Each structure stands twice: as structure tokens, then as C-alpha cells.
Amino acid sequence: MTADITVAVVAKECLPGKVKTRLTPALTPEGAARVAAASLADTLATVRALPAARRVLFFDGTVLPEGADGFDVIHQTTGGLDERLGALFDAVDGPTLLVGMDTPQCSAADVAPVFEDPSRDAWFGPAEDGGFWSLYLREPNGAHLRGVPMSQDDTGAVQLARLTDAGLDVGVLGVLLDVDTVPDAERVAALVPDSRFAGALRAETVGSPR
């Protein structure tokens, strides 16, 4: 049964030297880009299988990734990440679930609570590094994100407080690990060994010095 929910994937074009730079020098910039592309492909596949009414790729780049068919493309604006995410939540209508491209282990089960209870004001998915991997707003409003300091170890705490301080009833999803470093990548690959991500990581690290 399809739910009246838009699922948006925030992503950027997987260009060498522009994505997953913390995977280098263990991986080459080209290898890191291939791993990032595989992570995005897994995420798009998961979102495609969700019972959503609309799927959006919130994209920073020119060449769309493989697997983007069926997604409406909204190009990211300029400004900090908080401003760009704020612009997304102002651009969409109706209940919207945001997921990132850095958690290829994300499954339908991880976001199932959203689809089971979409009438809740918000759902928040915390990340191990202190950020967040997912955010659902029943009534999208970019003001809930603008001004939140991004890419810090307290980003998630500040964002969650912003939601609760606004009087929203917030449900909390499970904690997931963002892929930032090689140890992160290895941990995530072990969780989903049959994924595109895990295959790409194996291809890039086989024979590499440890």
C-alpha cells in the first residue's frame, strides 16, 4: 500500500576528489568516488522499493547517477548544508522523509516506523558520529533546519532540540553509521556484504597495503 509520503535522497555527483575524501589515501580519489557511487546506488534502490508516493533526488551535480530513473530531480541551491536542506523542505509539499547517501546499509526496516505512523509530526534518525542520517517532517518547513550547525559532533543533538523546541512530537529511529572513514566503510560493508557498496569497497581494497 502506497503512503502519501515523499522520500528525498540528498546526494552529490560522485566525482574524484569531491566525494569521500576521507577514504583517501587508503583509496585513490577515483576509487573513493566509485565507492561513493555504489553507496548512492544502494540508497536509491532502497528508496525505490519503499511504498512512497513520490521520490526525489536532491542533487548537487550535473550528471545524474545510475538508478535515478523514477526520481524527480531537485537541484541543490547554494549556501551551507542547513540552508540547502531548508530549501528542500520548503520546496516539497506534504509529508517528507529525507535520507542521505552515506548509509548504504539503510533498509526498509530502518524507516518502517515512518510509514507505520506518518501522522507523527517528525521522525529523526541519529547517526553514530553525532549527526543524523534521516529526517521526516509531516509538515515540511525549512525553518526547522536553517541555522543548525552541520558536520559537527553535536549536529544531531541541536537538530533534535530544534524540533522538540518547536513543539513537534518527534519519534526517534535507530542509530546508523555514516561512512566517512575506511574503518567506517569496513564496518558498514560487513553489515551488508552483498551490497553494491561492499562489492565496490572490496574491489578497491583488494591488494591495497593495510
C-alpha angles and dihedrals in degrees: 000000000000117000123214091247132123114215114202125193115204109212145148132215110277100238123160111263092015102073134045092001091164089067088069139120087025085058126029116251088252091051092048089052091052091051090049091050090052090049090053092047091054091049093049090049091052092048092047089058094051119102092246127148093218136014122205132190107207095201139191106192147046109255112060116229125250110270096035093116111121092028123111108229121226113181117224120250125227123269136064122328092259090055093046093049089045089054090052093052089049092050099053128073126218131003110348133189118199122201130176131228095237098078105067089165090067109121137185088261091060092060097032093106089063092055092043093052110021091153090075113105095237145351122207127199112200122207126218093243092060096265128095133255099194141025129183125192120184088200107031115223123166091206088076089067108031112102095021107130107239131209094025130119090249097045093106094047092050092046093049091048090050090057097045093044087056088060096252122151101234127195118200122225125205122289115259131188118243115218107241106132135032092258088052090050092050092050093049093045089054089056093053105025094165095052127110087244094057091046092051092048091050091049092053098044102042106113093005117133112261 
